């Protein structure tokens, strides 16, 4: 396998070239329920799921970003069926995370606006890497004795201390032109990841030099982020048009790049 390459082919062909337990981490969003226009290409979910299990290392994680279409007045439930199938073939449903869109497209009809998609963290055994994202939290405590009161009681000084805690499993991202990424060419693809989403997940489940794979590389966001964060990567993308978009986008970002994601 050639590292740092997007293979212009069905991901089943790419994975067929990989030995067992080859990649450390997978992050992708498949063309589910025809929500995402994939130029008519067929999506063979069960075959893809089985291959992902085979090529993922013991302790590796797959983050599968998926939602549901509404057809004939009912949500399809595709997301749940896929999560349960991953469990059937051996993955653990390690965490059901939410990708919450701060600014979704408004919808008509008798439903609330659709703000989120699922991010299923599927592990092969127990995850070998977990670098949690944290946020500061303050708590009040008692410091050393300040003085003794007139009645002999001890007077302690209250102080605030700052510590860190893990964030929750709902991740909030703004999306859209100029927000998901600054790379204008990426918007030639109909459905791009927010870069921050991929940053958060790659940092959480991998370490430097781990191998990241995206079977539906699209505009190349996973490749770009993995490269900048010093992770090895491989991608598959069946659409020649999208591969050209991704490769053009990636020209600016090399392993020695000093670009800093903010």
Buried (B, 14 or more C-beta within 10 A) or exposed (E): EEEBBBBBBBBBEBBEEBEEBBBBBBBBBBBBBEBBEBEEEEBEBEEBBBBBBBBBBEBBBBBBBBBBEBEEEEBBEBBBEBBEBBEEEBBBEBBEBBBEBEEBEEEEEEEEEBEBBBBBBBBBBEBBBEEEBEEEEEEEEEEEEEEEEEEEEEEEEEEEEEEEEEBEEEBBBEBBEEBBBEBEBBBBBBBBBBBBBBBBBBBBBBBEEBBBBBBBBBBBBBBBBBBBBEBBBBBBBBBEEBBBBBBBBBEEBEEEEEEEEE
